[in-house]
Each structure stands twice: as C-alpha cells, then as structure tokens.
Amino acid sequence: MLRIRVPATTANIGPGYDVLGAALTLFSDFEFELSERLEIEGCPDRYKNESNLVIRSYRHALEQCGREYVPLWLREEAGVPIARGLGSSSTCIAAGVMAANELHGLGLSKKDIVSICTELEGHPDNVAPAIYGGVVAGFSEEGRVYCSRFEADPRWRLVTLIPDYEVRTEEARKVVKRDISLSDSIYTTGHVIGMLRALGEGDEELLDMACRDILHEPYRRKLIPDYDRARKLALENGAAAFFISGSGSTMMAATCSGETAEKILSAFSEAFSGHSSMELRICSEGAAVV
C-alpha cells in the first residue's frame, strides 16, 4: 500500500501570471496498490475509469520511462476542492506521477517529476509548488522546466474564501489579453520581483504594492460575482493584499497578523454564509509518501 499526500496550491499570486505559485496547508491524500484490474474509490462515478486524471498521469509517467502499464487500485481523499483555483488537478497529476515512480522504481528526481507533471498541466505554476513546497517561480524554455524555490515568512496567513461556484479555466483564459505593451511587461516584472521579496520577508507594505496586477485580475474579477465585496471587506479589516487564487473562483486575503486574520475570517463567514472560508498558511513541504 502506497499513500501519497499532496498540498493544494495557489497560482499567480497577483502579478505572477503562469509563473508564481505557492503550496498551501490543505491536502489531498491518495492510496495506491498494484492490481489485476483498475479499481477507483472515493470520487464521483464519472471519474472511476481510465479517464481519471491520477490514472492518466500514472500511465503517462510509465510511458515516458518506457515501462508497461500495470492497473491500480486507487482511493482518493480529496481535501482540495475541485475547480476552485486551488490546484486540484495538480494534486492528481503529482500523485499519479509520484505513484508510478514509487511503485515501479523509475528513479525520477523531483526535477524529473516536475517536468513530467508540467507536460500534463501545461505550465509549472501549480505543479512545481505541489512537488517542492514553499513559493516557486517557474518557466519552460527549449522543452525544459526551470524552477526556483523560495521560503516564505511563516507569519503569513492567507484567509481564503471559496465560493460555492466555479470559474472554468478555459473561460478565465479567454478573457485575458494575449498581447501586452512594453510598459505593462516592465510593470509586471518589477512587481513579481517585489512579490517574492515581500513573501520572503513578511513585508506587508511591499506586498500591498507588489500584489497589484494588470495582466489577468482586472479581467477575471468580472467572472467572480463576489470579488468586489470580498476585496472591500478584506481591506477594511486590515488585509495587506487581496488576490484571486489561480483562475478563481477562490480569493485570498494576506496578512502577517493572527488578530487581523481572525477579523477577516469572521467578516467572510458572516457576509458569505453560503461559501467556505478558512485560514491557510504557505506549506514548506511538497508532495510526499506518508
């Protein structure tokens, strides 16, 4: 029996569109066993077949290493909500590739695993922090994935609002402009660098400035009916910054103060009783066998 735990992730973190991501203290667990036929438990019936993303990722890793497919018994315990911008697909992809590595002795390094996961996900901003933990900046160049991992100040608290509706990634990508000006590129580069320093040093003032995005949030906020109200509440209650997690619909308010986090969480819970809200931290550990 193999059990793998994978953290949720938040991608983009303001200006880091398709570049930045961070692991979170919210987890999905997956149990695996080699079997004579495919069996899947713990997920909706429509995913209990070969199209299951965990199984597809497991099979892809074996194919990449020239190994034959062996069926699995799989049980999922999904603590990460599906289609809410918290990296649920990345948890499945990471679990599948890691299971292939562990069960078949593929000898893959973390870098290899991230590369295979990125092939499946399309970009590393979710899968890289899911594997490495912490805050990760990543990009692909000439068919290779390059990642830089950073430690976040442990004081950061991310007060998270998870609406009871989803924003489809395909729709969220369609609304983002495909071409930007040189001035927008310069603005974004400076803000991403500032964001990394703010997260590392627990600098709330710098985070406030660095979190200001012009690439995707001005367009995606229109897809989240509660965005304006949630942002206003978060900032009124002392949040250093407010941003969309991934493509949404989840939103996050950042602060280093436990007292402020409690105030924001209380405000979210009262104003959005039909949604889920919780306080998360940046998780320094990535996916692991447990």
C-alpha positions as CSV (number, residue, x, y, z in Angstrom):
1,M,0.0,0.0,0.0
2,L,1.4,3.4,-1.1
3,R,-0.1,6.6,0.4
4,I,0.8,10.0,-1.1
5,R,-0.2,13.4,0.3
6,V,-0.2,16.4,-2.0
7,P,-0.8,20.1,-0.9
8,A,-3.1,22.5,-2.5
9,T,-1.6,25.4,-4.4
10,T,-2.4,28.9,-5.2
11,A,-1.1,30.1,-8.6
12,N,-0.3,33.6,-10.0
13,I,-0.4,35.3,-6.5
14,G,-1.2,38.7,-8.1
15,P,1.2,39.7,-10.9
16,G,2.9,36.2,-11.3
17,Y,0.6,35.0,-14.1
18,D,1.5,31.5,-15.1
19,V,4.8,32.0,-13.2
20,L,4.4,32.1,-9.4
21,G,2.8,29.5,-7.2
22,A,2.8,28.5,-3.5
23,A,1.9,25.3,-1.6
24,L,-0.8,25.6,1.0
25,T,-1.7,23.8,4.2
26,L,-4.7,22.0,2.6
27,F,-4.1,18.5,1.4
28,S,-5.5,15.6,-0.7
29,D,-4.5,12.0,0.0
30,F,-4.2,9.2,-2.5
31,E,-3.7,5.5,-1.8
32,F,-2.4,3.1,-4.4
33,E,-1.9,-0.6,-4.8
34,L,-0.9,-2.6,-7.9
35,S,-3.9,-4.7,-9.0
36,E,-5.1,-7.0,-11.8
37,R,-7.7,-4.5,-12.9
38,L,-8.4,-0.9,-12.4
39,E,-10.5,0.0,-9.3
40,I,-11.1,3.5,-8.0
41,E,-12.8,4.6,-4.8
42,G,-13.5,7.9,-3.2
43,C,-14.5,10.0,-6.2
44,P,-17.6,10.6,-8.3
45,D,-18.6,7.7,-10.6
46,R,-17.7,9.7,-13.8
47,Y,-14.0,9.6,-12.7
48,K,-13.9,5.9,-11.9
49,N,-12.3,4.9,-15.2
50,E,-9.2,5.3,-17.3
51,S,-10.0,9.0,-17.9
52,N,-9.3,9.7,-14.2
53,L,-6.5,12.3,-14.1
54,V,-4.5,10.4,-11.5
55,I,-4.5,7.3,-13.7
56,R,-3.8,9.2,-16.8
57,S,-0.8,10.8,-15.1
58,Y,0.4,7.5,-13.7
59,R,0.2,5.9,-17.2
60,H,2.0,8.9,-18.8
61,A,4.9,8.7,-16.4
62,L,5.3,5.0,-17.2
63,E,5.2,5.7,-20.9
64,Q,7.8,8.4,-20.6
65,C,10.1,5.9,-18.9
66,G,9.4,3.1,-21.3
67,R,7.5,0.9,-18.8
68,E,4.4,-1.1,-19.3
69,Y,1.1,-0.1,-17.7
70,V,0.0,-2.1,-14.7
71,P,-3.5,-1.5,-13.3
72,L,-4.1,0.1,-9.9
73,W,-6.4,0.1,-7.0
74,L,-6.8,3.8,-6.2
75,R,-8.6,5.5,-3.3
76,E,-8.8,9.3,-3.3
77,E,-9.4,11.5,-0.2
78,A,-9.8,14.9,-1.8
79,G,-9.3,17.6,0.7
80,V,-8.7,20.2,-2.0
81,P,-11.9,21.4,-3.6
82,I,-12.3,20.7,-7.3
83,A,-12.4,23.5,-9.9
84,R,-12.0,26.4,-7.4
85,G,-8.4,27.6,-8.3
86,L,-6.6,25.7,-5.6
87,G,-4.7,23.3,-7.8
88,S,-6.9,20.2,-7.5
89,S,-5.8,19.0,-10.9
90,S,-2.2,19.4,-9.9
91,T,-2.7,17.3,-6.8
92,C,-4.0,14.5,-9.1
93,I,-1.2,14.8,-11.6
94,A,1.5,14.9,-8.9
95,A,0.1,11.9,-7.2
96,G,-0.1,9.9,-10.4
97,V,3.4,10.6,-11.5
98,M,4.8,10.0,-8.0
99,A,2.9,6.7,-7.7
100,A,4.5,5.5,-10.9
101,N,7.9,6.5,-9.6
102,E,7.5,4.7,-6.3
103,L,5.6,1.6,-7.4
104,H,7.8,0.9,-10.4
105,G,11.2,2.2,-9.2
106,L,11.6,4.7,-12.0
107,G,14.3,6.6,-10.2
108,L,12.9,10.0,-11.0
109,S,14.2,13.1,-9.2
110,K,11.9,15.9,-8.1
111,K,13.0,17.9,-11.1
112,D,12.1,15.0,-13.4
113,I,8.7,14.7,-11.7
114,V,8.0,18.4,-12.1
115,S,8.9,18.2,-15.8
116,I,6.6,15.3,-16.5
117,C,3.8,17.0,-14.5
118,T,4.3,20.2,-16.5
119,E,3.9,18.3,-19.7
120,L,0.5,17.3,-18.5
121,E,-0.6,20.5,-16.8
122,G,0.9,22.9,-19.5
123,H,2.7,25.2,-17.1
124,P,4.6,24.8,-13.8
125,D,2.9,27.4,-11.6
126,N,0.7,24.8,-9.8
127,V,2.6,21.5,-10.1
128,A,6.0,22.9,-9.1
129,P,4.9,24.1,-5.6
130,A,2.9,21.0,-5.2
131,I,6.1,19.0,-5.6
132,Y,8.7,21.3,-4.0
133,G,6.6,23.1,-1.4
134,G,7.1,26.8,-0.5
135,V,6.9,29.5,-3.1
136,V,8.1,28.6,-6.6
137,A,8.8,30.7,-9.7
138,G,9.0,28.6,-12.8
139,F,9.1,28.7,-16.6
140,S,9.7,26.4,-19.6
141,E,12.5,27.0,-22.1
142,E,13.5,24.8,-25.1
143,G,11.4,22.0,-23.7
144,R,12.9,22.1,-20.2
145,V,11.3,23.3,-17.0
146,Y,13.3,25.7,-14.7
147,C,12.1,26.4,-11.2
148,S,13.4,28.5,-8.3
149,R,12.1,27.8,-4.8
150,F,11.8,30.4,-2.1
151,E,10.9,30.1,1.6
152,A,8.0,32.3,2.7
153,D,7.9,34.1,6.1
154,P,6.0,31.7,8.3
155,R,3.9,34.6,9.7
156,W,1.9,34.9,6.5
157,R,-1.7,33.9,6.9
158,L,-3.9,33.5,3.8
159,V,-7.6,34.0,4.7
160,T,-9.3,32.0,2.0
161,L,-12.8,32.4,0.6
162,I,-14.0,29.5,-1.6
163,P,-17.3,30.3,-3.3
164,D,-19.9,27.6,-4.0
165,Y,-19.5,28.2,-7.7
166,E,-16.6,27.6,-10.1
167,V,-14.9,29.6,-12.7
168,R,-13.9,27.4,-15.7
169,T,-10.2,27.7,-16.5
170,E,-11.0,27.9,-20.2
171,E,-13.3,30.8,-19.8
172,A,-10.8,32.6,-17.4
173,R,-8.1,32.3,-20.0
174,K,-10.2,33.6,-22.8
175,V,-10.9,36.9,-21.1
176,V,-7.1,37.7,-20.6
177,K,-5.5,39.8,-23.2
178,R,-3.0,37.9,-25.4
179,D,-0.7,40.8,-26.2
180,I,0.7,43.4,-23.8
181,S,2.7,46.6,-24.1
182,L,6.3,47.0,-23.2
183,S,5.3,49.3,-20.3
184,D,3.0,46.5,-18.9
185,S,5.8,44.0,-19.2
186,I,8.1,46.2,-17.2
187,Y,5.5,46.9,-14.6
188,T,4.8,43.2,-14.2
189,T,8.4,42.1,-13.9
190,G,9.1,44.6,-11.2
191,H,6.0,43.6,-9.3
192,V,6.8,39.9,-9.4
193,I,10.3,40.5,-8.0
194,G,8.8,42.7,-5.3
195,M,6.3,40.0,-4.5
196,L,9.0,37.4,-3.9
197,R,10.8,39.6,-1.5
198,A,7.6,40.6,0.3
199,L,6.7,37.0,0.8
200,G,10.1,36.1,2.0
201,E,10.5,38.9,4.5
202,G,6.9,39.2,5.7
203,D,6.8,42.8,4.4
204,E,3.1,43.8,4.3
205,E,3.7,47.3,2.8
206,L,5.7,45.8,0.0
207,L,3.1,43.1,-0.6
208,D,0.4,45.7,-0.9
209,M,2.2,47.4,-3.7
210,A,3.7,44.2,-5.4
211,C,0.4,42.4,-5.5
212,R,-1.2,44.9,-7.9
213,D,-1.7,43.1,-11.2
214,I,-2.6,44.3,-14.6
215,L,-2.4,41.1,-16.6
216,H,-5.3,38.9,-15.5
217,E,-7.1,40.1,-12.4
218,P,-8.8,43.1,-14.0
219,Y,-10.5,40.7,-16.4
220,R,-11.0,37.7,-14.2
221,R,-12.6,39.6,-11.4
222,K,-15.6,40.1,-13.6
223,L,-16.2,36.3,-13.6
224,I,-16.4,36.2,-9.8
225,P,-19.6,37.9,-8.6
226,D,-18.4,38.3,-5.1
227,Y,-14.9,39.7,-5.9
228,D,-15.6,43.4,-5.2
229,R,-17.5,42.8,-2.0
230,A,-14.9,40.3,-0.7
231,R,-12.0,42.6,-1.6
232,K,-13.6,45.6,0.2
233,L,-14.3,43.5,3.3
234,A,-10.7,42.1,3.4
235,L,-9.0,45.5,3.0
236,E,-11.4,47.2,5.5
237,N,-10.4,44.6,8.1
238,G,-6.7,45.1,7.6
239,A,-5.6,42.7,4.9
240,A,-2.2,43.6,3.4
241,A,-3.3,42.4,0.0
242,F,-6.1,40.6,-1.8
243,F,-5.9,38.4,-4.9
244,I,-7.6,35.7,-6.9
245,S,-6.2,32.1,-6.4
246,G,-5.4,30.7,-9.8
247,S,-8.2,31.4,-12.2
248,G,-10.7,31.5,-9.4
249,S,-13.3,31.4,-8.0
250,T,-11.3,31.2,-4.7
251,M,-10.0,34.5,-3.4
252,M,-7.3,35.2,-0.7
253,A,-6.5,37.9,1.8
254,A,-3.0,38.0,3.1
255,T,-1.8,39.3,6.5
256,C,1.0,38.5,8.9
257,S,-1.2,39.3,11.9
258,G,-3.2,36.5,13.6
259,E,-5.7,39.0,15.0
260,T,-6.2,40.5,11.6
261,A,-6.7,37.1,10.1
262,E,-9.4,36.3,12.6
263,K,-11.2,39.6,11.8
264,I,-11.1,38.9,8.1
265,L,-12.3,35.3,8.6
266,S,-15.1,36.4,10.7
267,A,-16.2,39.0,8.2
268,F,-16.1,36.5,5.4
269,S,-18.0,33.9,7.3
270,E,-20.7,36.4,8.2
271,A,-21.0,38.0,4.7
272,F,-20.7,34.8,2.7
273,S,-22.5,32.1,4.7
274,G,-23.1,30.0,1.6
275,H,-19.4,29.8,0.8
276,S,-16.5,28.2,2.6
277,S,-13.8,30.2,4.4
278,M,-10.6,29.2,6.2
279,E,-7.2,30.4,7.2
280,L,-4.3,28.7,5.4
281,R,-0.5,29.0,5.6
282,I,2.2,28.6,3.0
283,C,3.3,25.0,3.3
284,S,7.1,24.5,3.2
285,E,6.8,20.8,2.3
286,G,5.6,19.4,-1.1
287,A,4.1,16.1,-2.0
288,A,5.3,13.2,0.0
289,V,4.9,9.5,0.7
290,V,3.2,9.2,4.1
